[in-house]
Amino acid sequence: MRRRLTLALATTGAMISTLAVATPAQAHGYVSSPPSRQALCAQNRVPDCGQIRWEPQSVEGPKGLRTCHANISHFAVLNDDNRGWPATSVGTTVIFTWVNTAMHATRDWEYFIGNTRVAVFSGGGRQPGPTVSHSVNLSGYPGRQKVLAVWNIADTANAFYSCIDLQIGGGGNPPPSPSPTTPGPTSPPPSPTPAPTTTPPAGGTWTAGRAYAVGDQVTYGGRAYRCRQAHTAIAGWEPPNVPALWSLL
């Protein structure tokens, strides 16, 4: 009887151990702004991306990798630097926004250019919200760069990976104004400077796959909403379902 009991306990322990190892992390996320490579695929701005188009939030692998696809073979397109990824023109300070389809305790977020870690933000072991934004100073890295963003989970061995192609210093800063000139006695007075025009917020109906900025307005289900956090919309994130991203007007 003792031997049978011992065997039963050992078998139960083995099963529990197997379940603990097999249980996946309950978190998913990716960088939506500036658009990461998987965000560009989800928006179909880069065609023929394969499976990643439908699950941009699923690039999950062991901590410590330096690849865009987390060494997942069916996401290998993300690691192809010859794919012709469009680079977003930004200034020297960039705000990266993660969209999290599920939340999990977080160790930290890291940002790399090549093998250099350019920024790290502690998660304090807490669960993040549906979106998380970080301001990163990239003034020391002008020109075209590939930034690897990593979300390290606190209580598993895994992390989530996003690569973002940027043209740093190519946007975000106004051009210098020309030096003023003094008109001569017979010169007509200078013409008034026209007031700058502003782009109105995005209107129309909410659409999956579209990138929205803070302040954009959409309609959905006969109601109007205003964007609270920059993100790329995907199915399931309709405005009534994600109050962290949309506020009802």
C-alpha positions, 0 to 999 in steps of 0.5 A: 500500500505504501509503495502504491501511494508513493507511486501515485504521489510521484505521478501526480507531482510529475503531471503538475510539473509538466503542466507548469512547464507547458503553461504559456505566458498570459501576455501579448503585446507589440509596438504600434507607434511608431509602427513596428514591422509587425504593425506594418504587416497588420496594416498591410502596408508591407504585403506578403508578411504571412501569419504575422499579419493576423497576430502582431502581438505574438512575437514571444520568445526567451529573454535575451534575444536580439532578433525581430522575430524571437527566433520563431520560424513562421515570423522570420519575415520580421528579421529580413532587413532586405524586405524594404521596411519603410522607416518612420521620420522622427525627431531625436526624442521618440515616444514608443507606444506598446499595445497589450492585448493581455496584461502580465506582470512586467520586469522591464522594457528595453530598447536597443540599437544594435547591441547597445541598450539605449533605454530601460524602463522598470515595470516594478513587477506590476501588470501594465494597462492596455497601452504603455508609452515610453519617451526615448532620447535617440539624439546620439543615433542620427539617420536610419536606425532599427530599434529593437523594443523588448517587453520582459515578463516578470514571472516567466522566462519569456519576453515580447519583441518588436523592431521599429525602423526609424529615420532619426532627425528626419522629422519632428523638428520645424525647419529653421526660419529664414533671416528677416530682411529690412525693406528699403524706403520704397519697398512695400510692407511685407505680406503677413505670414499665413496662419499654419494649417492644422490637419483635422482629426480623422473622421469616418467610421472606426476601421481595423488595421488603421493607425490612430493618433491621440485626438482622432475622432471616429464613429462606431455603432452610431456613436462618436469616440475620441482616441485617448492613446495612439495605436493601430486598431485590430479586430476586438478593439472596437471603441466600446470594448477598449475604454483605455483607447477611446472615450465616448463623446 
